[in-house]
């Protein structure tokens, strides 16, 4: 009798396996460049990963690897997703200059004002105009940070104050911007900023407010120059997945990822980064740092004439790549001022 029960049990187990009731379990490795306690890992990536794990009833486990723990340098993250070194990566698109040119439409100077609206527009334009640039991975989210500003050792109230200053830029477009307004651009990933500031390799940096506490920027510079109205710049981010890893998932687990990614996740992520600007700004003020605000009229009169040529240069560059840059500018502006304006989600 015991043998029969055992045989029946084995047969039932085999039947369950064959029918797929005993579902596949998957472990995915998420790799990114910031320390685990920084805002993006803590408030965006971990939230997303926790939701995916819960929605999969524990069948998906997402191992989180902060601060390049799997090796390599931040500019290599996208290729790590392509090659399967990591299953999922979060990265700055501009760390690979010129490779994803369409994203640069959001990095043009004085282009964006609200991170939620811009992140919404970014995802929508990704779906219609950018998929070819990311065809070798499965994209999960696209977003931008809040209004970008300057953090400097000496005060910057006009472009003339930037003459001779070496300022870190995070992308090709930001480096072009810095050059046009009189600074000497120095390209480097975010993790290199604290040491470069402390050793005087750079005199300032372009990063959003939200990441400044994690990088100890308020301890290393005394002045911060922000802009009313449209932002001086922003950066595009990307969260993407190895295509083979996605394709290998059963359909129901693919659906879990899809349900927690895309437009709503992108708006959420951009909004979280922007919302964290305020608390970070207060930290700098409490430390006695000076925040210089450039009014909209001054920005238009003094700064815009210097950077406006970047638009024409970018449109010409896009044309050489076989893309209509002006159409992308028009579409991004229409989305940010239209259906994406005031975008908000519950994630």
KEBADREN-495090 format. One record per residue (C-alpha): residue number from 1; x, y, z; residue in three letters. Coordinates in steps of 0.25 Angstrom, whole numbers, plus 5000, padded with zeros to 4 digits. Layout:
(node NUM (X Y Z) "Ala")
...
//
This chain:
(node 1 (5000 5000 5000) "Unk")
(node 2 (5011 5010 5004) "Unk")
(node 3 (5018 5006 4990) "Unk")
(node 4 (5005 5009 4983) "Unk")
(node 5 (5004 5022 4990) "Unk")
(node 6 (5018 5026 4987) "Unk")
(node 7 (5016 5023 4972) "Unk")
(node 8 (5003 5030 4972) "Unk")
(node 9 (5010 5042 4978) "Unk")
(node 10 (5022 5042 4968) "Unk")
(node 11 (5012 5041 4957) "Unk")
(node 12 (5004 5053 4962) "Unk")
(node 13 (5017 5061 4964) "Unk")
(node 14 (5021 5058 4950) "Unk")
(node 15 (5007 5062 4945) "Unk")
(node 16 (5008 5075 4953) "Unk")
(node 17 (5021 5078 4947) "Unk")
(node 18 (5017 5074 4933) "Unk")
(node 19 (5004 5083 4934) "Unk")
(node 20 (5012 5095 4939) "Unk")
(node 21 (5005 5096 4952) "Unk")
(node 22 (5018 5095 4959) "Unk")
(node 23 (5023 5109 4953) "Unk")
(node 24 (5037 5113 4950) "Unk")
(node 25 (5045 5121 4959) "Unk")
(node 26 (5054 5132 4954) "Unk")
(node 27 (5066 5140 4960) "Unk")
(node 28 (5069 5153 4953) "Unk")
(node 29 (5081 5162 4956) "Unk")
(node 30 (5079 5177 4956) "Unk")
(node 31 (5092 5185 4955) "Unk")
(node 32 (5094 5200 4956) "Unk")
(node 33 (5104 5210 4960) "Unk")
(node 34 (5099 5217 4973) "Unk")
(node 35 (5101 5213 4987) "Unk")
(node 36 (5089 5205 4993) "Unk")
(node 37 (5085 5217 5002) "Unk")
(node 38 (5084 5227 4991) "Unk")
(node 39 (5070 5232 4987) "Unk")
(node 40 (5068 5224 4974) "Unk")
(node 41 (5072 5210 4979) "Unk")
(node 42 (5064 5212 4992) "Unk")
(node 43 (5052 5219 4987) "Unk")
(node 44 (5051 5215 4973) "Unk")
(node 45 (5058 5202 4969) "Unk")
(node 46 (5056 5195 4982) "Unk")
(node 47 (5041 5199 4982) "Unk")
(node 48 (5040 5193 4968) "Unk")
(node 49 (5047 5181 4971) "Unk")
(node 50 (5039 5178 4984) "Unk")
(node 51 (5026 5180 4976) "Unk")
(node 52 (5031 5170 4965) "Unk")
(node 53 (5034 5160 4975) "Unk")
(node 54 (5021 5161 4982) "Unk")
(node 55 (5013 5161 4969) "Unk")
(node 56 (5020 5148 4965) "Unk")
(node 57 (5016 5142 4978) "Unk")
(node 58 (5031 5140 4981) "Unk")
(node 59 (5034 5133 4968) "Unk")
(node 60 (5043 5145 4964) "Unk")
(node 61 (5055 5148 4973) "Unk")
(node 62 (5062 5161 4969) "Unk")
(node 63 (5076 5162 4975) "Unk")
(node 64 (5081 5176 4976) "Unk")
(node 65 (5095 5180 4973) "Unk")
(node 66 (5098 5195 4976) "Unk")
(node 67 (5111 5203 4974) "Unk")
(node 68 (5116 5194 4962) "Unk")
(node 69 (5117 5182 4971) "Unk")
(node 70 (5117 5173 4959) "Unk")
(node 71 (5129 5180 4953) "Unk")
(node 72 (5131 5189 4942) "Unk")
(node 73 (5129 5204 4941) "Unk")
(node 74 (5116 5212 4940) "Unk")
(node 75 (5118 5214 4925) "Unk")
(node 76 (5118 5199 4923) "Unk")
(node 77 (5104 5196 4929) "Unk")
(node 78 (5096 5196 4917) "Unk")
(node 79 (5105 5186 4910) "Unk")
(node 80 (5105 5178 4923) "Unk")
(node 81 (5090 5177 4920) "Unk")
(node 82 (5092 5173 4906) "Unk")
(node 83 (5103 5163 4909) "Unk")
(node 84 (5096 5157 4921) "Unk")
(node 85 (5106 5161 4931) "Unk")
(node 86 (5094 5166 4939) "Unk")
(node 87 (5079 5163 4936) "Unk")
(node 88 (5074 5177 4939) "Unk")
(node 89 (5082 5190 4939) "Unk")
(node 90 (5079 5205 4943) "Unk")
(node 91 (5088 5215 4936) "Unk")
(node 92 (5090 5229 4931) "Unk")
(node 93 (5087 5229 4916) "Unk")
(node 94 (5098 5239 4914) "Unk")
(node 95 (5109 5231 4919) "Unk")
(node 96 (5110 5225 4905) "Unk")
(node 97 (5111 5238 4897) "Unk")
(node 98 (5104 5238 4884) "Unk")
(node 99 (5099 5224 4885) "Unk")
(node 100 (5084 5227 4888) "Unk")
(node 101 (5083 5241 4881) "Unk")
(node 102 (5068 5242 4881) "Unk")
(node 103 (5068 5243 4897) "Unk")
(node 104 (5076 5255 4896) "Unk")
(node 105 (5063 5263 4892) "Unk")
(node 106 (5060 5264 4907) "Unk")
(node 107 (5074 5268 4910) "Unk")
(node 108 (5074 5281 4902) "Unk")
(node 109 (5076 5293 4910) "Unk")
(node 110 (5064 5300 4916) "Unk")
(node 111 (5055 5288 4910) "Unk")
(node 112 (5048 5282 4922) "Unk")
(node 113 (5042 5288 4934) "Unk")
(node 114 (5035 5276 4941) "Unk")
(node 115 (5041 5263 4943) "Unk")
(node 116 (5027 5255 4943) "Unk")
(node 117 (5023 5262 4930) "Unk")
(node 118 (5036 5260 4923) "Unk")
(node 119 (5037 5245 4928) "Unk")
(node 120 (5023 5243 4922) "Unk")
(node 121 (5027 5249 4909) "Unk")
(node 122 (5040 5241 4909) "Unk")
(node 123 (5033 5228 4910) "Unk")
(node 124 (5023 5231 4899) "Unk")
(node 125 (5034 5236 4890) "Unk")
(node 126 (5042 5223 4893) "Unk")
(node 127 (5030 5215 4889) "Unk")
(node 128 (5028 5222 4875) "Unk")
(node 129 (5042 5227 4872) "Unk")
(node 130 (5053 5221 4880) "Unk")
(node 131 (5051 5206 4880) "Unk")
(node 132 (5061 5204 4869) "Unk")
(node 133 (5072 5210 4878) "Unk")
(node 134 (5069 5200 4889) "Unk")
(node 135 (5066 5188 4881) "Unk")
(node 136 (5076 5179 4887) "Unk")
(node 137 (5070 5180 4901) "Unk")
(node 138 (5056 5180 4907) "Unk")
(node 139 (5053 5194 4913) "Unk")
(node 140 (5046 5195 4926) "Unk")
(node 141 (5046 5209 4929) "Unk")
(node 142 (5050 5223 4924) "Unk")
(node 143 (5051 5236 4932) "Unk")
(node 144 (5058 5249 4935) "Unk")
(node 145 (5062 5255 4948) "Unk")
(node 146 (5057 5269 4953) "Unk")
(node 147 (5062 5282 4948) "Unk")
(node 148 (5077 5282 4947) "Unk")
(node 149 (5086 5292 4953) "Unk")
(node 150 (5100 5296 4956) "Unk")
(node 151 (5108 5293 4969) "Unk")
(node 152 (5121 5301 4970) "Unk")
(node 153 (5132 5305 4979) "Unk")
(node 154 (5130 5320 4975) "Unk")
(node 155 (5117 5328 4972) "Unk")
(node 156 (5111 5327 4958) "Unk")
(node 157 (5101 5338 4956) "Unk")
(node 158 (5104 5340 4941) "Unk")
(node 159 (5111 5332 4930) "Unk")
(node 160 (5123 5341 4931) "Unk")
(node 161 (5125 5335 4945) "Unk")
(node 162 (5128 5321 4939) "Unk")
(node 163 (5140 5326 4931) "Unk")
(node 164 (5152 5317 4935) "Unk")
(node 165 (5143 5307 4944) "Unk")
(node 166 (5144 5292 4941) "Unk")
(node 167 (5130 5287 4943) "Unk")
(node 168 (5126 5272 4943) "Unk")
(node 169 (5116 5269 4932) "Unk")
(node 170 (5108 5256 4931) "Unk")
(node 171 (5105 5255 4917) "Unk")
(node 172 (5109 5259 4903) "Unk")
(node 173 (5098 5270 4903) "Unk")
(node 174 (5101 5275 4917) "Unk")
(node 175 (5116 5276 4913) "Unk")
(node 176 (5112 5284 4900) "Unk")
(node 177 (5104 5293 4909) "Unk")
(node 178 (5115 5296 4919) "Unk")
(node 179 (5124 5299 4908) "Unk")
(node 180 (5114 5309 4902) "Unk")
(node 181 (5112 5316 4915) "Unk")
(node 182 (5127 5318 4917) "Unk")
(node 183 (5131 5307 4926) "Unk")
(node 184 (5141 5296 4923) "Unk")
(node 185 (5133 5283 4923) "Unk")
(node 186 (5139 5270 4929) "Unk")
(node 187 (5131 5257 4926) "Unk")
(node 188 (5131 5247 4938) "Unk")
(node 189 (5120 5238 4944) "Unk")
(node 190 (5114 5242 4957) "Unk")
(node 191 (5122 5233 4966) "Unk")
(node 192 (5135 5241 4963) "Unk")
(node 193 (5129 5254 4967) "Unk")
(node 194 (5133 5255 4982) "Unk")
(node 195 (5147 5251 4980) "Unk")
(node 196 (5149 5260 4968) "Unk")
(node 197 (5143 5272 4976) "Unk")
(node 198 (5151 5269 4988) "Unk")
(node 199 (5164 5269 4980) "Unk")
(node 200 (5161 5281 4972) "Unk")
(node 201 (5160 5273 4959) "Unk")
(node 202 (5147 5280 4956) "Unk")
(node 203 (5142 5293 4962) "Unk")
(node 204 (5127 5289 4961) "Unk")
(node 205 (5117 5279 4956) "Unk")
(node 206 (5104 5278 4949) "Unk")
(node 207 (5095 5268 4957) "Unk")
(node 208 (5081 5269 4962) "Unk")
(node 209 (5078 5273 4976) "Unk")
(node 210 (5073 5260 4980) "Unk")
(node 211 (5086 5252 4979) "Unk")
(node 212 (5095 5263 4986) "Unk")
(node 213 (5094 5258 5000) "Unk")
(node 214 (5099 5244 4996) "Unk")
(node 215 (5110 5250 4988) "Unk")
(node 216 (5113 5260 5000) "Unk")
(node 217 (5113 5271 4990) "Unk")
(node 218 (5108 5282 5000) "Unk")
(node 219 (5120 5279 5008) "Unk")
(node 220 (5130 5281 4996) "Unk")
(node 221 (5124 5293 4990) "Unk")
(node 222 (5117 5306 4996) "Unk")
(node 223 (5109 5311 4984) "Unk")
(node 224 (5097 5305 4976) "Unk")
(node 225 (5091 5312 4964) "Unk")
(node 226 (5077 5309 4960) "Unk")
(node 227 (5067 5314 4950) "Unk")
(node 228 (5053 5318 4950) "Unk")
(node 229 (5044 5313 4939) "Unk")
(node 230 (5050 5303 4929) "Unk")
(node 231 (5062 5296 4935) "Unk")
(node 232 (5076 5298 4930) "Unk")
(node 233 (5077 5283 4927) "Unk")
(node 234 (5073 5269 4931) "Unk")
(node 235 (5078 5255 4929) "Unk")
(node 236 (5071 5243 4923) "Unk")
(node 237 (5071 5230 4931) "Unk")
(node 238 (5068 5216 4926) "Unk")
(node 239 (5064 5203 4933) "Unk")
(node 240 (5066 5191 4924) "Unk")
(node 241 (5067 5176 4923) "Unk")
(node 242 (5075 5166 4916) "Unk")
(node 243 (5066 5161 4905) "Unk")
(node 244 (5069 5147 4906) "Unk")
(node 245 (5066 5147 4921) "Unk")
(node 246 (5052 5153 4918) "Unk")
(node 247 (5049 5144 4907) "Unk")
(node 248 (5053 5132 4916) "Unk")
(node 249 (5042 5136 4926) "Unk")
(node 250 (5028 5128 4925) "Unk")
(node 251 (5017 5137 4920) "Unk")
(node 252 (5011 5140 4933) "Unk")
(node 253 (5024 5145 4939) "Unk")
(node 254 (5027 5154 4927) "Unk")
(node 255 (5013 5160 4930) "Unk")
(node 256 (5017 5163 4944) "Unk")
(node 257 (5029 5171 4939) "Unk")
(node 258 (5021 5178 4929) "Unk")
(node 259 (5010 5181 4939) "Unk")
(node 260 (5020 5188 4948) "Unk")
(node 261 (5028 5195 4937) "Unk")
(node 262 (5026 5205 4925) "Unk")
(node 263 (5018 5218 4926) "Unk")
(node 264 (5013 5218 4940) "Unk")
(node 265 (5027 5214 4946) "Unk")
(node 266 (5034 5224 4938) "Unk")
(node 267 (5025 5235 4943) "Unk")
(node 268 (5027 5230 4957) "Unk")
(node 269 (5042 5229 4956) "Unk")
(node 270 (5044 5243 4950) "Unk")
(node 271 (5034 5249 4961) "Unk")
(node 272 (5041 5242 4972) "Unk")
(node 273 (5054 5248 4968) "Unk")
(node 274 (5048 5262 4966) "Unk")
(node 275 (5041 5261 4980) "Unk")
(node 276 (5054 5258 4987) "Unk")
(node 277 (5060 5271 4981) "Unk")
(node 278 (5053 5279 4992) "Unk")
(node 279 (5059 5272 5005) "Unk")
(node 280 (5073 5271 4998) "Unk")
(node 281 (5072 5286 4996) "Unk")
(node 282 (5069 5289 5010) "Unk")
(node 283 (5081 5281 5015) "Unk")
(node 284 (5090 5290 5007) "Unk")
(node 285 (5083 5303 5013) "Unk")
(node 286 (5084 5297 5027) "Unk")
(node 287 (5099 5295 5025) "Unk")
(node 288 (5100 5310 5022) "Unk")
(node 289 (5102 5309 5006) "Unk")
(node 290 (5096 5320 4997) "Unk")
(node 291 (5086 5317 4987) "Unk")
(node 292 (5086 5326 4975) "Unk")
(node 293 (5073 5327 4967) "Unk")
(node 294 (5073 5332 4953) "Unk")
(node 295 (5060 5338 4949) "Unk")
(node 296 (5053 5334 4936) "Unk")
(node 297 (5055 5348 4930) "Unk")
(node 298 (5070 5347 4933) "Unk")
(node 299 (5071 5333 4928) "Unk")
(node 300 (5065 5337 4915) "Unk")
(node 301 (5073 5350 4913) "Unk")
(node 302 (5087 5345 4917) "Unk")
(node 303 (5087 5330 4916) "Unk")
(node 304 (5078 5326 4905) "Unk")
(node 305 (5085 5333 4894) "Unk")
(node 306 (5098 5325 4898) "Unk")
(node 307 (5092 5312 4897) "Unk")
(node 308 (5081 5313 4886) "Unk")
(node 309 (5091 5309 4875) "Unk")
(node 310 (5091 5295 4882) "Unk")
(node 311 (5077 5293 4876) "Unk")
(node 312 (5082 5295 4862) "Unk")
(node 313 (5094 5287 4864) "Unk")
(node 314 (5086 5275 4870) "Unk")
(node 315 (5076 5276 4859) "Unk")
(node 316 (5087 5276 4848) "Unk")
(node 317 (5094 5264 4855) "Unk")
(node 318 (5081 5256 4856) "Unk")
(node 319 (5078 5259 4841) "Unk")
(node 320 (5092 5252 4838) "Unk")
(node 321 (5087 5240 4846) "Unk")
(node 322 (5074 5239 4838) "Unk")
(node 323 (5065 5245 4849) "Unk")
(node 324 (5056 5257 4849) "Unk")
(node 325 (5062 5264 4861) "Unk")
(node 326 (5052 5276 4860) "Unk")
(node 327 (5040 5267 4859) "Unk")
(node 328 (5045 5260 4872) "Unk")
(node 329 (5046 5274 4879) "Unk")
(node 330 (5032 5278 4874) "Unk")
(node 331 (5027 5265 4879) "Unk")
(node 332 (5034 5265 4893) "Unk")
(node 333 (5029 5280 4895) "Unk")
(node 334 (5015 5276 4891) "Unk")
(node 335 (5014 5264 4900) "Unk")
(node 336 (5020 5272 4912) "Unk")
(node 337 (5010 5284 4910) "Unk")
(node 338 (4999 5275 4906) "Unk")
(node 339 (4995 5261 4910) "Unk")
(node 340 (5007 5259 4920) "Unk")
(node 341 (5005 5272 4927) "Unk")
(node 342 (5002 5270 4941) "Unk")
(node 343 (5004 5255 4940) "Unk")
(node 344 (5003 5247 4953) "Unk")
(node 345 (5001 5232 4956) "Unk")
(node 346 (5000 5223 4968) "Unk")
(node 347 (5010 5212 4967) "Unk")
//
